[in-house]
Amino acid sequence: MHSPLPRRSRPGILVVDDTPATLQILTSILTEAGYHVRTATDGRQALSSTESQPPDLILLDIRLPDMDGFEVCRRLKADERTRSISVIFTTWLDEPRDKVHGFQLGAADYITKPFDNQEVLARISTHMAFRRTQQELQQANRRLMAEIAERERAEAACAISTKTWSSACRADSPGGRKQSRLRIEVAARQQTETALRESEAKFRTLVESAPLGVYLTDAQGRCQYVNRRWSGNGRALAGRSAR
């Protein structure tokens, strides 16, 4: 038995079918389970609705009055804005070639009519969980890339500051006029090094808490670091690289 979802986290589902009774049945099942449901009765309406307000998942009938569900799916997957949306076909057909064709177009699953309520909810729940995992991985990857860029900027600034500081030390003489400039450079170098340490701490925290394994190698392919998620696989890789 599926419990209703919290209102604050209600995923959106677009149900596309030209049969009013089917729309009513699916809307009732999904609304009772806590999903936010929209409907469309043909392919063009489905594409327009998806473009204006992308849902989390689409239940798509194969037989529609203006274009079949396969064509709707093809267009959705061809558009960068909508290709990540999970599409589940609903159909009376149970031909293997139809299922293969749908999967080739990018569909996530099939639900055969007449509907079993528990099967509908179980399949949708599975794909919703998979979509959430994908989104979390994408967010973690974006944060990781931002931290790497920040770290690279800090390292570059530190390298410039160190070069300037070294040049000032060589050019300066006791009691010379460059003493004040040298003090400024030293202070700037210390600030840069502090920023670099903070960036490294953020980078390590992000990588260690990432929901996926991360390992870093040098230019020769030798493993230099693995996070906890990589676990034993990372240690084995480091051991092989060391040999």
Phi, psi and omega in degrees: 000128182268128178278147178301145180282154174301142185299325184291344183239032184287111177289153180262135179234131174259122179256122183244114181196143181266006179256115183305321181297320179294316178301318181294316181297310182294321178299318180295313181300312186285322178296319179296329179279355175103006179274152173269120190246133168239159182230156173215148186250358175206175186293316181296319178296322179296314180295318179296317180295320180293320180293320183284327180210089184301127176277174175279334183204150179235127169264114193238118176288144180286319183265111178233158188289330185258322176209152182282166182297331178299317179293321177299314180297317180302317180291322178297316183284342178277346182261122182301331182287337187236357187292338182277352181287131179290133178242125175243121178283141171243132187200155170277342184284148178224034181277129179305322182294328177293319179294317179300316180299317179297316179294324178296330179280347178113007178295149181271331187191175175231143169233123184269137175279152355290153188281142165258121188306313183293324178295316179303310183293322181294316180294317179295317180300319180298314183286329175295318179296319178296320179295318179299318179298316178301315181295320179295319178295320179295319178295317179297321179294319178296318178296319180297316179297322178295319179293321178297317179296319179296319180295318179297321178296318180295320179295320178295317179295322179295320180295318179295316180296319179296319179297317179295318180297317180295319179296321180294322179296319181290324185277338186281147176236157181305126178079005182288171183283352184271003183297316181294321178296322179297318178298320179296318180295320179297316179297318179297320179296319179296319178297318180296317179296323176297316178298322179295317178298319179295319179296318179297321179295317178297316180301313181295318180299316181295315182293319181292332181263002180296143181280016179217159181289138179229132173221149181242140178236160175273186184297334179271003179086007179281135182289126180254335184198143171224148176270175184299326183297326180294329172053224185299329179298321180291319179294322178295321179295318179297321180294320179292323181292323181295327179284000000 
